[in-house]
Amino acid sequence: MTTGGAGGDPAFTEAEVGRSYLLDRGIPPERVVVENQGETTAQSLASAFEIMQRMELRSCIVVSDGYHIFRAKKYLQAEGLIVFGSPRVSRPQSQLKEWWEYFRQAVGFALWQIGLAR
C-alpha cells in the first residue's frame, strides 16, 4: 500500500508516485493498494488502517524516512497492528536540517499523544 496526498504538488500525490515506483520494479498493478487522500501523516495512516481492516490485515511494514518511522509505527500500533519499520536510504543533509526533522516528528507525536492531532 502506498499512502499520501498531494503534499503541495498539483499533478502527483505521494501515493501515486509510490505506486509508479513499485510498478516500475515489477510489482503487479493489482497488488498495489493506493491511499491518496490523506493530507497529513495521521490522516493517511487512519485511512490506511481502515483499508487494512477491510482486508483483514493485522501487520505491516512502514517504509519512510528514518525520522518519521517512530511516529508512523506508534499510530498504527495504537490501532492494534503489529508494525515493523524500514527506513529508506536518505541523502546526506545538514545537522540542522536533520535536527529539525526529528524535532518536527517529536512535536507531531506529542500533539497526537495529548489528542490534538488526528
Contacts in CASP RR format, 6 or more apart in sequence:
PFRMAT RR
TARGET T0000
AUTHOR 0000-0000-0000
METHOD contacts of the structure
MODEL  1
MTTGGAGGDPAFTEAEVGRSYLLDRGIPPERVVVENQGETTAQSLASAFE
IMQRMELRSCIVVSDGYHIFRAKKYLQAEGLIVFGSPRVSRPQSQLKEWW
EYFRQAVGFALWQIGLAR
1 32 0 8 1.000
1 33 0 8 1.000
1 34 0 8 1.000
1 35 0 8 1.000
1 48 0 8 1.000
1 51 0 8 1.000
1 52 0 8 1.000
1 60 0 8 1.000
2 14 0 8 1.000
2 15 0 8 1.000
2 16 0 8 1.000
2 17 0 8 1.000
2 18 0 8 1.000
2 19 0 8 1.000
2 21 0 8 1.000
2 22 0 8 1.000
2 32 0 8 1.000
2 33 0 8 1.000
2 34 0 8 1.000
2 35 0 8 1.000
2 36 0 8 1.000
3 14 0 8 1.000
3 15 0 8 1.000
3 34 0 8 1.000
3 35 0 8 1.000
3 36 0 8 1.000
3 38 0 8 1.000
3 44 0 8 1.000
3 45 0 8 1.000
3 47 0 8 1.000
3 48 0 8 1.000
4 13 0 8 1.000
4 14 0 8 1.000
4 15 0 8 1.000
4 35 0 8 1.000
4 36 0 8 1.000
4 37 0 8 1.000
4 38 0 8 1.000
4 44 0 8 1.000
5 13 0 8 1.000
5 14 0 8 1.000
5 15 0 8 1.000
5 36 0 8 1.000
5 37 0 8 1.000
5 38 0 8 1.000
5 39 0 8 1.000
5 44 0 8 1.000
6 12 0 8 1.000
6 13 0 8 1.000
6 14 0 8 1.000
6 39 0 8 1.000
7 13 0 8 1.000
7 14 0 8 1.000
7 39 0 8 1.000
13 36 0 8 1.000
14 36 0 8 1.000
15 34 0 8 1.000
15 35 0 8 1.000
15 36 0 8 1.000
16 34 0 8 1.000
16 36 0 8 1.000
19 32 0 8 1.000
19 34 0 8 1.000
22 32 0 8 1.000
23 29 0 8 1.000
23 32 0 8 1.000
33 51 0 8 1.000
33 55 0 8 1.000
35 44 0 8 1.000
35 47 0 8 1.000
35 48 0 8 1.000
35 51 0 8 1.000
37 43 0 8 1.000
37 44 0 8 1.000
37 47 0 8 1.000
38 44 0 8 1.000
38 47 0 8 1.000
40 117 0 8 1.000
41 68 0 8 1.000
41 71 0 8 1.000
41 72 0 8 1.000
41 75 0 8 1.000
42 75 0 8 1.000
42 112 0 8 1.000
42 117 0 8 1.000
42 118 0 8 1.000
45 72 0 8 1.000
45 75 0 8 1.000
45 76 0 8 1.000
46 75 0 8 1.000
46 118 0 8 1.000
48 76 0 8 1.000
49 76 0 8 1.000
49 79 0 8 1.000
49 81 0 8 1.000
52 58 0 8 1.000
52 60 0 8 1.000
52 81 0 8 1.000
57 81 0 8 1.000
58 81 0 8 1.000
58 82 0 8 1.000
59 81 0 8 1.000
59 82 0 8 1.000
59 83 0 8 1.000
59 84 0 8 1.000
60 76 0 8 1.000
60 81 0 8 1.000
60 82 0 8 1.000
60 83 0 8 1.000
60 84 0 8 1.000
61 83 0 8 1.000
61 84 0 8 1.000
61 85 0 8 1.000
61 86 0 8 1.000
62 69 0 8 1.000
62 72 0 8 1.000
62 73 0 8 1.000
62 76 0 8 1.000
62 83 0 8 1.000
62 84 0 8 1.000
62 85 0 8 1.000
62 86 0 8 1.000
63 85 0 8 1.000
63 86 0 8 1.000
63 87 0 8 1.000
63 88 0 8 1.000
64 72 0 8 1.000
64 85 0 8 1.000
64 87 0 8 1.000
64 88 0 8 1.000
65 87 0 8 1.000
65 88 0 8 1.000
65 90 0 8 1.000
65 101 0 8 1.000
66 87 0 8 1.000
66 88 0 8 1.000
66 90 0 8 1.000
67 98 0 8 1.000
67 101 0 8 1.000
67 102 0 8 1.000
67 105 0 8 1.000
68 101 0 8 1.000
68 105 0 8 1.000
69 85 0 8 1.000
69 86 0 8 1.000
69 87 0 8 1.000
70 105 0 8 1.000
70 109 0 8 1.000
71 105 0 8 1.000
71 108 0 8 1.000
71 109 0 8 1.000
71 112 0 8 1.000
72 83 0 8 1.000
73 83 0 8 1.000
73 84 0 8 1.000
73 85 0 8 1.000
74 109 0 8 1.000
74 112 0 8 1.000
75 112 0 8 1.000
76 83 0 8 1.000
77 83 0 8 1.000
108 117 0 8 1.000
111 117 0 8 1.000
112 118 0 8 1.000
END
